[in-house]
């Protein structure tokens, strides 16, 4: 894993004048050296995508679907190799890395299926009004143009897949920028795309530095931007290009609500296990990890010890070990930030129930109670293995607590009551409500995105395809309807 990795420029491998090293957050070893494109090479990629956009939009659906199917199959064949790469560059435990590859397999398969049935056209009679006699409207969708996809480090393969696959499915060229900390997983998708018959120029994977992004964001030849990352960067992008079509999948501070009817020992054991697992998986570096537990007073005193025990049972250590549940954060700087937020909360009066210790880039799974509302940890996305627990009195107070946040990505509600589930769906200001489980559940074909500061637009293959396209109507005149 220590060779120099070329990038992908208009469908072919290329190297630039500079390189940078990718190191393991677990032990600091060199994972790979990555070539960096020059400004001229970035311009070449953008120009090629712009030039091929009409040709690519007209590519037969079966060609695009076949390419997507090919990538899906090849990911299956190379699962272990790619999982090892994800784990090495990201620090993700190998069992979660294998799961990520499996999800990317599904994303490309879903995109192939959607490509085959997409854009069939919808006919609408217009003679419902006298002025529309003899007229029929046919509405179809067409690509908005080249997509600039900007992916984060926490799911370095699957979130690249969520940018690339929908673009190919609709025939939109794409320039993908993988995260600087974890570019290797994204670049490996280029290996697989290069084996297909997609038009030259229809895709590039460019590991450019973050300080090069403003010029790409501003480029008028890239009318669609799909960004996954921090709230600060995402909204800065949107504010800088108000006339572009921008999709933002940003942060959250996911809440798991445990209501009073979720009260049996079996219920509470299930909730505690799911909360412990999904506040710590990926080292807590997931936008929908459990950051807050809001528990009804009727179950709080029985639930919290179960959560603490389940958190303490999480196996920490070497991400290459199949037994490891929680590996390091992406960098020591990330762990230092988490440490500072927890220390601030404890000094402000929060009670540390377990964890609270850092070792290099690793931070121990942590549970806090009595978290003051004005602390950073209460207000912001921690993006680390830290969980707070809060007691409330009844459903209304619980739902109000969920909504008392600038974020609104997903929420989990543990209840057996169908009416309560529908009230939660109506009351919670989030993009997704998961009943009977944590907020961390995501199926890659469902609409995924948030409300408030958690973003704009939706991912999920068919929903991203809608974001990458627009409706165009054609009216036929003088027909015998």
N, C-alpha and C positions, 0 to 999 in steps of 0.2 A: 504493500500500500504506500510505498514511498517514492513512486515514480512521478515525473512531471506530467500534469494533466493539461492537455490542450483544451481550449474552449471551442464552441461551435458557432461559426460565422456563416450565415446563409446556407446551412446544411452541410458544411464541410469543416473539418478540424483546422485550427489555426493556432499560432502562438504569437505573442506580442514581444515587446522589448523587456518587460518586467515580469516578475513572478512574486508570489507570496506563499508562505507556508501555512498549512492547516495542521494544528496540533490537537492532541487528545486532551479534553478537560479533566480526564481521570488521572493520567500519569504524565502528561506533558510531552509524550513521544510524538515524533513527526509522523503524521498520517499521509500527507501528500503535499506536493508543491504544485501550485496552480498558475498557469500563464494568464497574464492580464492583457486584455485588448487595448490597443492604442486608441486615441481619439479618432484617427482615420479609419480604423477597423470598425469602431462603433458606427461611424457614419456610413460605412459600406453596408453594414447589416441593416440599418434603418432604410437606406436607399433601396436595397434589394427587396425588403419587405414591402415597401411602398410600391415598387415597380410591379410586383407579382400579385398585388391584391386582387385585381380583376380576374386574372387567370385562376388564382386559388379559389375565389368565390364560385367560379364556374366549374371547378373540378367535380366530376360525378360523385354522388354520395357513396357509391360502392368503393371508390378509391380511398376516400377519407376513412370510411368505416374499416376497410381492410388494414390500413396503416394503424389505426387505433387497436384493432384486434391483435395485430402483430406485437405491438408494444405490451399489451396485456399478457400475451402468452410468454414473451421473452422475460418479463418480470417474474413470472412463475418459475421459469427455468433457472433464473439467476437469483432466486430469493435469498439463499443463505449468504452468497457473496455480497449482495447489496445490503442485507441486514447487518452484516459485520462492518460494512463501510459506514452505515448510519451510526451504529454504536460507537465506532472509533472516533468519528469527527464530532459527534453530538454529545457523547457521554450517556446516551439512552440505553437502559438495560436491554440486553439482546432479545428478551422475550417481547418487549414492546416494539423493538425495531423490526422483528419478524412480522408482528401485527401490522406495522405501518406499511411494509411491502405488500401484504395481503390487501390492505385497503387501496393502495395504488393500483393493484391488479384490477380491482372492481371499478375504480374510477375510469380507467381506459376502456374496460368492457362496457360499462354503462354508456360512455360517450359513443362507442361504436354502434350500440343499439339505437341511441337517440339520433345519430347521424343518418341512419337508414330510414327513420320514420319522420324526420324533421322537415319542415318547410313544404308540406304537402299542399298548402293553400286552403283558405276558407272562403266559400262562396256565400254571398249575402244578397237576397232579393232587395231591391230598392223601390219596388212598386208598392210598398206599404204606404207610400204617399203619392198623390196624383202626379207630382212633378217627377217621380221616378219611374213612370211607366216604361216598360221595355228595357230597363237598366238592371244590370247585375254587377256587383262589386266582388272582386277577387283580391283577397289580402294575403300577401306572402311576407316572409321576413328575409332581410338581407344584412350582411355584415356591415357594421358601422365603419370598419377599417382595421388597421393594424392595432393589435393589443400590446400594451406594455404591461407585463406581469411582474410584480415585485413580491418575492416570497420571503418568509421568515425562517429562522433557524430551528424552531422547535419541532416541526414536522418537515424535515428537509427534502424528503422525497414526495410525500403525499400532497403537500400544499403546492409544490411545483406541478404535480399532476393536475391539481384543480385549476391551475392557470392554463396549462398547455392543452389538455384533452378537450375542454369545451371549445377552445379556439379552433382547433383542427376540425372538430365536428361541424362547425358552421362555415368553415372555409375562410377564417380570418387569420392572416399572418400574425405571428407572435414573436416578440422579443422578450425573453425571460431573463430576469436578474435574480439569481439565487442569493441567499444571505452570505455575506463575507465569511462568517464563522463556519458555515457548513455548505460549501459550494459543490462538494464532490458528488453528493447524492443527486443533485440536479443535473450535473454534467453527465452522469451515467445515462440519464434519459436520452441524451444526444446520441449515445452509442446505439440505442435501439431505434430511434427515429431515423437515423442514417441508413438503416437497413430497409427502409420503406421506399415507396415511389412518390412521396410527396414532392411538389415542385421545389426546385432550388430557390432559396430566398424566403420560403414560407415560414421558416422558424430559425431562430438563433438563440443560443444560451450564452450569456455574456457575464462573467464574474467581475463586473466593474465595481470600483470603490463607491461607497455611499456619496462621497462629495462630487461624484460625476452625475448623480441622478437628476439634479435640477435641470440640466440641459436636456436630458431625455424627456423629463416630464413636460417641459415647455415645447418640445418639438411638435409642430402642427401635423406632421405625418403620422403621429401616434395618437389618434383621437380617443382611444379607450385606455383607461388605466385601471388595473385590478391590483389592489394593494392589500396585503395582510401584514399587520404589524402593530406598532404602538399608536395610541390615540394622537399623540403630539405630531408625529410624522404624517400620519394619515390625513388629518384635517389640514395640515400645512400644505400638503399636495393639493387637496381639493380647493383650498382658498387661492392657491396660485394659478389654477387653471379652471375658472368657474364655467367656461364654455365647453369643457370636455366632459365626456361620460365617465364618471369615476365611481368605482365600486370599492368600498372600504370594509374590511373585516378586521375589527380592532379588538380592544381589550374587554375584560369583564372582571367581576368579582363574584363568581357564581355562588348562589345560595341554595342550600338544601333545607327545605322546610319539612319538619317531622311533626305532624299534627296528632292530636290526642287520641284519634281512633287507631293509630298505628302503634298498638300498645302491647301485643303479646311478646313473649320472650323471643319467639321466632322472628317477629316483625323487627324488633329492636336489634337483634343480632344481624339481620340482613342489612338494615340501614347503617349500622356501625361499620360493618365490613365494607360496604360500598363507599361510604364516606371516607374511611381510612385509605382505601385503595386509590380513590380518584381525587383525593387532595394531595397525593404524593406521586402518582404515576407521572412519568416524564419529568420527575423532580419538581412537580407542581407547575411546570412550564407549559401549561395549556390554557387557552383563553377560557375554557369551560371547566377547569378544575374546580373542586369544591374549596372555596375560600371562607364561606360563612355557613354555619349551621344554626338554624333558627328553630328551636324546639319548644313545643307547647309545655307549659309547666306540669301538665299531667304525666309527661314521660321524661322530662329533662333529667331528673336525678337518677333514673335508671339508665338512660341513654348515654350520658357523658362518660361514666366509667367504662362502658363498652367501647366507645370511640377511642378513648385513651389507650385501652388495652390493644385494640386492633391497630392503632397507629404504632405502638411500640413493637408490635409483631412484624411490622414491615422490615424486610431484609435489606439492609443498606450495604454498599460496597462496590466491587469491581463490576462494571456494566457488562463485561464479557461473560460473566458467570450466569448461567441460566437460572440460578436460585435468587439472583438479585432483583428486588422490587424497585429500589430507589438508588439511582446513581448520582453523579455530581450534577451541578448546574452547568450551564454552557461555558462559564468562565469563573475564575476566582472573584473578579469584580462583581459579577452578579450575586455571588454568595455573600460578599461583603455588604452589598446593598440590602439584601434580605436580613442579614444580621443586624444592621443598623436600624431597620424598621422595627424588628422585634424588640431590640433593646430600648428604643424610644417608647414602645407600647408598655413594656414592663415598668419603666420609670414613671410612666403616666398613671399606673395603677392596674394594668392588666395582670392577671394571675397566670403564671406559666405552669401548665399542667404536665407537660412533657416536652423534651427536645430543647431547642434554644442554643445549640452548640454548632460551631462551624469548624471544619477541618479542610483548609484549602478551598477548593471549589465545591466541596460537599457541605450541605447543611442538613442537620438532623431533622427528621419529621417532627413537627412542632404543633402543639395545641395550646391555645390561650382561651381564658375565660375573662369575663368582665372587661372587655376591650372598650376603652373610652372612645366615644364617637368622633372626637376631633383628632385622633391619631392618624398618621399616614396609612397605617395598616388597615384602618377601618374605611378609609376613603378611596384608596388606590388599589390597583391590581398588583398583588405581591409577586406573581410569577415565580413562586418558589413553594417548597413543601411546608406551608404554614396554614393553619386552620384556626378560626375562632368559633366559640360556641356562645349562644345567647338564649336566654329563657324569655318566652312571651306568654301572654295569656289569651289564647284563642286564635281563631283563624284570621279575624280582621287585623289584629295586631301583627300577626305573622306576615300577612301579605303586605301590610304597610312597611314593615321592616325590609322586605325584599325590595320594594320600590324606593326606599330611602337610599338611593345610590344614583350617581351620574351614569352608571353603566346599566345595560339591559340586554345581555346576550342570551343566556338561558338560565332557567331555574328548575330545580327538582322539587316535587311535592310528594311526600310519602303520605298517602291517604288511601283508604279503601272505598271511599264514598264517591259515587259518580257525580252527584250534584256538586260536591266540593271541587272535584276535578274541573268541571265546567266553570265554576265560579273563579277558580284559579286562572283558567285560560282567559277569562274575561278581565280579570283584575290586574294580573301581573304585567308590568311594562317591560317585556322581554321578547326576544325573537322566537324563543322556543320554550315550551313548558313540558317537562318530562314527569309523568305521573308514575309513582311507585318506584322511583329510582333517582339517582343523582343528576345534576345538570350536565354532567360530562358525557352523556350519551349523544353520539352523532352517527347517523347513517349517511354515507356519502352521496346517496341519491336524493336525500330530503333537502328542502330549503334550509339554508343555514346562514344566519346573520343576526344582527341585533337592532335594538332601538336605542334612542338617546345617544350617548357618546360611544356606544359599541359598534357603530358603523352605519353604512348606507348600502343598500342592495343585498343580494343573496348569492351565496355559492350553493353547491349542489349542482350536478352536471346540467340538467335541463334548465335550471334557473340561471346559471351563469351563461348558458347559450342565449337565453332571452336578453341578458344584459349586454351581450356582445353584438346584438342585432337590433334592427328596428323594423317596424311594420311599413310596408309600402302597398298602397291600394291601387288596383286597376279597375276602371269602370267600363263595361261593355254597354253599348247603346243600340237600341233598335232590335232587341231580342224578343222572340216569342216565348215569353215565360209561362 
